């Protein structure tokens, strides 16, 4: 194998090509990205970068010179136009790229509000790329009014930044509570209270009928007919796997590009990793949207492209920074039937299905996160009463 092409120059793509070189692969590597900038960190975009606390250069995962120094052919601002799996070639910008092996690390794309309700008006923003955040940054001026549609992590992180910058913030959430899809009522309530304590108004069980304005956003009309004035709107209504090219090429796609446990797609020459990949996980298929998964899965795919034949079996973990609170999550809470609340000088919520430990939400409690993650890695379930007792030394649970 002499030629590897990676489509998607985000966290997963950058991790994959760097791992190939560190493993000693000496053939040609091409990394192709739609954006005009080198691979960069996404989590700080809606936080430190938007707050003005981080420069663009600090976002970059590696200096652009790294790619040239490691003979990685970096093509930016270059969306792939077509893929011929039979000939094993890609076409973009008048160029043809032949490959012996190819990896999709195309990530995800944001859901947009429908144009039929005003989603295409100037002043309606999404939070996904550097260009998205650069476009909305001038809107973040103290005293202005922002409506954020969606009470998930994307919307809530944007709300925290807006509140810190002195804007009047309203969050609209159709569900009865924020974070309903991903967190227990206890976590939702704690995060809700945190935002309200910073002056954010959260309207739950509230639908958006339309965004108002002729040439720019002036307000929104809610499903109950209420009108709210607004200077701009942020849509934080989720993301979708970027699978358009894979589908056109005839790869199997089911909520992401379907791969086996080693990251190989329905084409033995093609692999996938990161947000765009749906992989087997303990009896089901799973797609993870996290930095941890993008790095770990991409690095494992790099190994497997070179013959390692390793299966991917992660313990998922995530984080969200809101104000001065870091919410750290280990595990997946799917199927939980009980939540143990641990309250010390910090707070954590431990998810169980019967006596089986599934996940933990740690709010400003790095020790709870670390211990919970270690227990999950060891597939051990702690005693519920011990978790709830604030006198319990959590680290002792690892020695039990």
KAHU-V931341 format. One record per pair of residues at least 24 apart in sequence whose ideal C-beta (glycine too) atoms are under 7 Angstrom apart, sorted by the first residue. I is the first residue (numbers start at 0). J is the second residue. D is the distance in whole Angstrom. If there is no record, write none. Layout:
i=(I;I)
j=(J;J)
d=(D;D)
This chain:
i=(0;0;0;1;1;1;2;2;2;2;2;3;3;3;3;3;4;4;4;4;4;4;5;5;5;5;6;6;6;6;6;6;7;7;7;7;7;8;8;8;8;9;9;9;9;10;10;10;10;10;10;10;11;11;11;11;11;11;11;12;12;13;13;13;14;14;14;14;15;15;15;15;15;15;16;18;18;18;19;20;22;22;22;24;27;28;28;29;29;29;30;30;30;31;31;31;31;32;32;32;33;34;34;34;34;35;35;36;36;37;37;37;39;42;44;44;44;45;45;45;45;45;45;46;46;46;48;49;49;49;49;50;50;79;82;82;84;84;84;87;100;100;100;101;101;102;102;102;102;103;103;103;103;104;104;104;104;105;105;106;106;106;106;107;107;107;107;107;107;107;108;108;108;109;110;110;110;110;111;112;112;112;116;116;116;116;117;117;117;117;118;120;120;120;120;121;121;122;122;122;122;122;123;123;123;123;124;124;124;125;126;126;126;126;127;135;138;138;139;139;141;141;143;144;144;144;145;145;145;145;146;146;146;146;146;147;147;147;148;148;148;148;148;149;149;149;150;150;150;151;151;151;152;153;154;154;155;155;155;156;156;156;157;157;158;158;159;159;162;162;162;163;168;168;169;169;169;170;170;170;171;171;171;172;172;172;172;173;173;174;175;175;176;177;177;182;183;183;183;183;185;185;185;186;186;189;189;190;193;193;193;197;238;240;240;240;241;242;253;253;254;255;260;260;261;261;261;261;262;262;262;262;262;270;270;272;272;272;273;278;287;289;289;291;314;314;314;316;324;324;325;326;326;327;327;327;328;328;329;329;329;329;329;329;330;330;330;330;330;331;331;332;332;339;339;339;340;341;341;341;341;342;343;349;351;354;355;356;356;366;367;370;370;370;373)
j=(26;99;100;26;27;99;26;27;97;98;99;28;98;99;100;304;29;31;89;96;98;101;30;31;102;104;31;79;101;103;104;105;32;103;104;105;106;32;34;38;75;38;104;106;273;38;41;60;273;290;293;294;104;106;272;273;293;296;297;38;104;38;60;61;293;294;297;298;102;104;272;297;300;301;71;297;298;301;301;69;301;302;305;305;72;71;72;72;74;96;66;71;73;74;77;79;91;74;75;77;78;75;76;128;129;75;76;75;129;63;73;75;129;290;126;129;132;126;132;153;156;157;160;156;160;320;132;132;136;139;160;160;163;244;244;248;248;249;266;268;268;270;304;268;269;270;271;272;300;245;256;271;275;272;273;275;297;241;275;241;273;274;275;238;239;240;241;274;275;288;238;239;241;238;236;237;238;239;234;148;210;234;207;208;209;210;209;210;211;212;210;210;212;215;216;214;215;212;215;216;231;232;210;216;232;234;231;232;233;234;153;157;233;235;238;233;230;231;164;166;165;166;230;228;229;230;229;230;231;233;171;219;227;229;232;171;233;235;207;232;234;235;236;234;235;236;177;178;201;178;235;237;319;235;233;235;190;194;321;319;320;321;233;235;194;199;321;322;197;198;199;322;199;200;200;202;227;199;201;202;202;205;207;201;202;203;205;205;206;203;203;204;203;201;203;360;332;338;348;350;338;340;348;348;360;346;362;321;321;322;324;322;288;274;275;286;275;275;277;284;286;286;310;311;303;308;309;310;296;299;300;303;311;300;304;296;297;300;297;311;315;315;317;316;372;375;376;372;362;363;363;360;362;361;365;368;358;360;358;359;368;371;372;375;357;358;359;371;375;357;358;357;358;383;386;387;387;367;386;387;389;389;389;386;383;380;380;380;381;393;393;394;396;397;397)
d=(6;4;6;4;6;6;6;5;6;5;5;5;7;7;5;7;5;7;6;5;4;5;5;7;5;6;5;6;7;5;7;6;7;6;4;4;6;3;7;5;7;6;6;5;7;7;7;7;7;6;4;6;4;7;5;3;4;7;4;6;4;4;5;7;7;5;4;6;6;6;6;4;6;5;5;7;4;4;5;5;6;7;6;6;7;5;7;4;6;6;7;6;5;5;6;6;7;7;5;7;5;7;7;6;7;5;4;7;6;5;7;7;6;6;7;7;5;5;7;7;5;5;6;6;6;5;6;6;6;7;5;6;7;6;6;4;6;7;6;6;6;7;5;6;5;4;7;6;6;6;6;4;6;5;5;7;6;4;5;5;6;5;6;4;6;5;6;4;7;6;6;6;5;5;5;5;7;6;6;7;7;5;7;7;4;6;5;3;7;7;7;6;5;7;5;7;5;7;5;3;4;6;6;6;5;7;7;7;5;5;6;6;6;6;7;7;7;5;5;6;3;7;4;6;5;5;7;7;6;6;6;5;6;4;5;7;5;6;6;6;5;7;6;7;4;4;3;7;7;6;6;7;5;4;7;3;7;7;6;6;7;6;5;6;6;5;4;5;5;6;5;7;5;7;5;7;6;6;5;7;5;5;6;7;7;5;7;7;5;7;6;5;6;6;7;6;7;5;6;7;6;6;5;5;5;6;6;7;7;7;6;6;6;6;5;6;5;6;6;7;6;4;4;6;5;6;7;6;7;6;4;6;6;5;6;4;4;4;6;6;6;7;5;5;6;5;5;6;6;5;6;7;5;5;7;4;7;5;6;5;6;5;4;6;5;3;6;7;5;7;6;5;4;5;5;5;7;7;5;6;7;6;5;5;7;6;5;4;6;6;6;6;6;6;6)
